[in-house]
Amino acid sequence: MVGRTHRAQQSYWYCTPAGLAEAAASGELAPTTGRTTGKRIAASKTGLREHGLALVDTVIAFHQAEVADHADWRVEVAHPTPAGNLVPDAVVLLADGSSAFVEIDRTMSYARLLAKLERYDAYRGAPTSGRGNAARAPRSHWQETYAGPSLERPFPPVLFVFAPAPRRAAPDTREDAFHDRARLNWRITVATTTLRQLTRDGADRPVWRVVGHGEGRRALTALPKPR
């Protein structure tokens, strides 16, 4: 009970809703709290499948533009913050050696999107795990992970890709609404695009709209550095 879709001449297999329901009913999956039925679990996972395929399209767009290799992505890696773990949809190592956080949005409320940005802002100041090194000044977790040995790289930008979803506003409408609601005093760089524009024009083109910098779009290499 699997389905197949095609992306850039590649085939990707996924579990259908019927397959997910059967897997949930088999007792082989890790138990979940509550009394959710296999059919309800399958319904919830269908959206995750579409979310995952949107992420696949994003990875392909970066790879085809030679912005990042398809193997240089990590998915749902936990990052500590004072308010709990931050889990980006993906973290990508870009061709220039820097990194970026990537979020795929299809159905998340604006309140939850902005709350996640608050957590990114909190992560910037999160201390590193472990005992540290007495021979050098303390570094934050992101510096240990992403800044390189000489701290020459800035905090990674947060890139939102708005993808289509049934019974939701069009991605460009959601992107506009997100910019209307986002605060302007982030200590991080936040940029957005739509999945259609990203895959049509390319990840290396000026498709990224920066929060707090008007409606113009920039290339990744032209994003402003965080304060």
N, C-alpha and C positions, 0 to 999 in steps of 0.2 A: 504494500500500500504506500507507494512512493510516487512522487511526481518529478517531472524534469522541466527545467527551463533553460534557455540559452542566453548567454551574455558574451558578446564579442567573440563569437565562434567557439565558445566553450559551453559545455553542458554542466549544469549544477542540479544535483538531486536533493530532494527534501521529502519529509514525511507529509502525507496528505492528512486532512482532518480525521478521516476514518482510521488511518494508521496511528495517529496520535491517540485517538480514543481507545484503540485496541491495546496500544502500549500502556496507557494509563490503567486500563482494566486488568492487565496481565499480572499486576503486583510486582513487576520487575523494577519499576521506577522507584526512586527514593520517596518515602511517604511525605505527604504535605498535611498541614494542619487543616482542620475543618472537614467537611463532608462533601467536598466538591466531586462531582461525577466525572467519569472519563470524557463524556461528551462536552461538559463545560470546560474541562482542561483543554480539549482539542480546540474549542472555539477560541480560547485565550491565546493558544499557541499559533493560530493561523496568522494573527497580526504580527507575531514575532518572526514568522517566516518571511512576510513581506518586508519587515524591517531589515532582516538579514540580507535579502536580495537587494534592497536599496544600498546597503553597505557594500555589497559586492560590486554594484555599478560604480560606486564612489572609488573603490580600490582600483577598478579597471581604468577609470578616467585619470587617476593619478599615474598609473603605470604607463598608459598610452602616451601621456604628455611628458613622460620621463621625469616627473616630479618626485616620484617615489616608486621603488620596486614593489611588486605585489607581495614579496616575501618579507618586507620590512614593516609589517603591521602587526600589532598586538591588540587583541579584543578583550574588553571588559577586565582590565587590570585594576585592582584596588589600590587606591592612594590614600594614605591617612590624613585626616584633618581633625581639628579639635571637635568638630561636630559629628564625627563618624567618617566612614570610608567614602571617598569619591570614586565612582566607577565610570570612567568614560566609555562610550561605545567603542572607541578605538584610539590607539596612540600610534602615530606613524613617524618613522624616521625618514626625513626628507633627504633628497639627493645632496643638499649642501651640508649635511651633517647635523642640522637642527631637527627639532621634533615639533609635532603639533598634536593637539587633542582634537578629535573629530566626534561630533554628535549628529546622529541621524534623527530628524524629527518627522513623525507622521501624524501622531494623535495626542501628544503630550499637551497638557494645558499650559497657558502662558505662565501661570503661577508656578508650576513645577519647573518650567524652563528657567525662569528667573531664580528660583530657589537653587537650581543646580549651578547657576553662575555664581551665586553667593558661596557655594561650596568650593568652586574653583578659586574664588578670591581668598577663601580661608586656607586653601591648600598652599597658596603662595607662601604663607608664613608658618606652615606646619614644620615642626622640628624633625630631623632625621631620626629614624629608628636606630637602635644600637647605642654603643658607648662613645662613639666619636673618636677623634684623634687629638691628643693633647698638643701635638706639634703644630697645629694650625687652628685658625679661628673656626668656631662652629658654623656649620652650613645647614641650610634647610633641606628637607627631603627632596624637593624638586631640584635644588642645586646638586645634590649628590647624584641624582638620577639623570638629569638632562642638561646641566650647564657645562659639562666638560671639565677637564682637569684644571683649567685656569679661569673658570667662571666667565668665559667670554660670551656665552650665549645668554640671551634674555629668556624670561619665562615663556614657555611655548604658547603660541596663539591658540584660542579655542575656536574651532571652525564648525559652524552649524550648517547642515545640508537639509533643506526642507523638501520632503518627498510627498507625493500624492497619497491620499487615503480616502476610501469611500466615506461619504457623508461628512466630509470635512471641507473647510474652505480651501481654495486653490493654494498651492505652495507659495506663489508670489504674494497673495493676500496675507497669508500667515507670516511671511517674512516681514512685510510692511508693519503688521500689528506688533510683531516682536520688537522691531526697532522703536516703535512709538512707546513701548512700555519699558524698555531697558534703561537702566540708569546710565548716566554719562561719566560717572567718576570711578569706574572700575580701575583697579591697578593691573588689569590684564587686558590684552588685546582680544576682542571678540569680532569675528567676521562671519558673514552669512552668504549663502547662495541657495539656489534651487537645484534639485537633482537634474531637471531638464536643461537648465543653462550650463551646469557643470559638464554633463555628458555631451551636449551639443557643441559647446565652444572649447572645452578643454580646461583642465585644472591649472594649466600654466598661463591662461589668458586672464584679462581683467574681469573676473566674474565675482569677486569677493567684495561685499559691501560691509564697511567697518562701522560698528556701533559708535555713534557720536561724531561721525565724520560725513554726514550728509548722505545723499543718495548715489553718489558716484561709486564706481567699482574699480578695484585695483587687482593687480596680479599678486600672487603670494609673496613674491620678492619685494613688493612695494608696501606691504602692511606696516603700519607704524609700530614702533617698539613700545612695550608697556612702560609706564612711569615707574 
